[in-house]
């Protein structure tokens, strides 16, 4: 028996109760019509569930059967709700088609709000509606429309998984009250955050989170979902509140630091109506290049870095450690930049980079 069939058993029309009262009182539908002043057609339609028991009708039934009008009103209300729930059951079953692109099992394993572990497709749809706070998984939002234009060079890229990841960040952010978004405060605190870059990002996460909170920015760190290929995202949740989400893409500490300042750059320098998504291997436009430049220079200014590489024809651990200490930055950040600029091989000095383990 299907879910709709099982639900059908509980959908009882008020007319069936009226028929029972007619039988108990040895009355016919014609008798009821005469006693209530309703037409025979109206009485028949009520009994067959084609017409509702109105408030006026419930008062008439109260006099005829000596049963309170509230009983008949509640009976009708429950019936109408049951009919709507039956339609909802049908729509939930129809929306199971959306599950194919949503990494539900992974979300459940992470114990995300509302996403309970289950193999039942029906239950998954119900839980996802609660997760997204929507009446249908076919919903549309401004954020969703903006994300729809994001492109990735990865064939397996999943827009749906990315949206789930972002929704998780919004849920976490909404649990905390924030002061109004303040760009000037963000500029100031960005410099304070920079002083922490001589240590692993996750070790400093709580301090960074508090410093950003002072600026009206919510910082959420959440490992990437399958097929999202996202390093970070930043946008305004409301006119007064911004969010930065950072993933563990790449599993390297220097990437986390770079991504953080890249997203901060977007909030400081670029449109407050845009959603900035840093996807791996995606094409860089001028805005993304500018954010990269900001992140690169706040960690190690181009002037200092260029002077460093011009003085060294080769690099070893001692040289890297000395430069890192002088500039109050982790060795991993220095190694990551040297590797990116192809001044050392990708497999060189990786022991100086903090790896991310989740």
PECOR-V209214 format. One record per helix or strand. SS is the DSSP state (@ for helix, = for strand). FROM is the first residue (numbers start at 1). LEN is the number of residues. If there is no record, write none. Layout:
BEGIN
SS/FROM/LEN  SS/FROM/LEN
END
This chain:
BEGIN
@/3/6  @/14/11  @/29/8  @/40/8  @/55/11  @/69/33  @/104/6  @/121/12  @/142/6  @/159/15  @/183/12  @/202/12  =/217/5  =/230/9  =/241/6  =/252/1  @/253/17  =/276/4  @/286/14  @/302/10  @/317/10  @/331/10  @/350/3  =/355/1
END
